Amino acid sequence: MTVAVVQFGGSNCDRDSVRALSHLGVDAERVWHEDGLPAETTGIVLPGGFSYGDYLRAGAMAARSPIMDEVRAAAEEGTPVLGVCNGAQIGCESGLVPGAFTTNRSARFQCERVHVRVENADTPWTDAYDAGDVLELPIAHGEGRFEIAAENYDRLEREDRILLRYCDADGDVTDAANPNGSTGNVAGVLGDRESVAVMMPHPERATLPDLDGTDGQGVLRGFRR
């Protein structure tokens, strides 16, 4: 089992992702986007960072890298794919999930710890938790506001494809607990398959015990399940 952590020019969370996965006993390696996916790939991470300097739009250029054709094909065959932060933006831009991530309501880069509530616990990414569980995870983004047309948002809700929502420490979903103005306080969503997910908070930064918090471990254990 090998999880390919795809490195684009400007990625900066690829090493963090490999270390966090390795800590959980998951074999992971960084893969330069020009080299394509290894034949033994059993999972894919699109990591955070600032691919290509976020020119045009965050994730727009990386989404057009040839490796993303391989990623989409693998996702259609059931290979688990997780996009985190910039990887979530790439996931939207490449059509792995619906919607888009745009400039924060504050129009500022925000780096802080937030709370998110598990909305759907019946996925590989969340079955370590119960629906309603509150996790504390870091965010670090300038374009993390999730936007989606109303009819598509309604479809996400009907199909139970909202993975996480921003909330307060008690699990209440409020505007005050929404750090970036995301529609419906959405912090993570699923693709057409539950094996494909993107999220703006960083589970890899809440996995190693010496980094003050392990609430993200359950998300990354999805690759083992």
Secondary structure as GFF3:
##gff-version 3
##sequence-region A 1 225
A	DSSP	beta_strand	2	7	.	.	.	ID=ss1
A	DSSP	alpha_helix	14	23	.	.	.	ID=ss2
A	DSSP	beta_strand	28	32	.	.	.	ID=ss3
A	DSSP	three_ten_helix	33	35	.	.	.	ID=ss4
A	DSSP	beta_strand	41	46	.	.	.	ID=ss5
A	DSSP	three_ten_helix	51	54	.	.	.	ID=ss6
A	DSSP	three_ten_helix	62	64	.	.	.	ID=ss7
A	DSSP	alpha_helix	67	76	.	.	.	ID=ss8
A	DSSP	beta_strand	81	84	.	.	.	ID=ss9
A	DSSP	alpha_helix	86	93	.	.	.	ID=ss10
A	DSSP	beta_strand	100	102	.	.	.	ID=ss11
A	DSSP	beta_strand	110	118	.	.	.	ID=ss12
A	DSSP	beta_strand	134	141	.	.	.	ID=ss13
A	DSSP	beta_strand	145	147	.	.	.	ID=ss14
A	DSSP	alpha_helix	150	158	.	.	.	ID=ss15
A	DSSP	beta_strand	162	167	.	.	.	ID=ss16
A	DSSP	three_ten_helix	175	177	.	.	.	ID=ss17
A	DSSP	three_ten_helix	183	185	.	.	.	ID=ss18
A	DSSP	beta_strand	186	190	.	.	.	ID=ss19
A	DSSP	beta_strand	196	199	.	.	.	ID=ss20
A	DSSP	three_ten_helix	203	206	.	.	.	ID=ss21
A	DSSP	three_ten_helix	209	211	.	.	.	ID=ss22
A	DSSP	alpha_helix	217	220	.	.	.	ID=ss23
A	DSSP	three_ten_helix	221	223	.	.	.	ID=ss24
###
